[in-house]
Amino acid sequence: MEYLRKRMKFLLIITFSVAIILFVQYEINYDKTLDIKKVGIYMTLLKIACGGYGLYGLIQFFRVK
């Protein structure tokens, strides 16, 4: 239990990062009213930022002592 308690913050970071990436990917693929030229760059940047933050959470998850 102590193992998970120390790592709970990083589990939440990973979970929310993956959820945001999936939501953005869903919106890009299934919302036909989106103008990809206007919001495509912002959504791509959001996916990259969430991916990096999720990677940070994954690395820190295994580094916690």
Buried (B, 14 or more C-beta within 10 A) or exposed (E): EEEEEEBEEBEEBBEBBBEBBEBBEEEBEEEEEBEEEEBEEEBEEBBEEBBEBBEBBBEBBEEEE
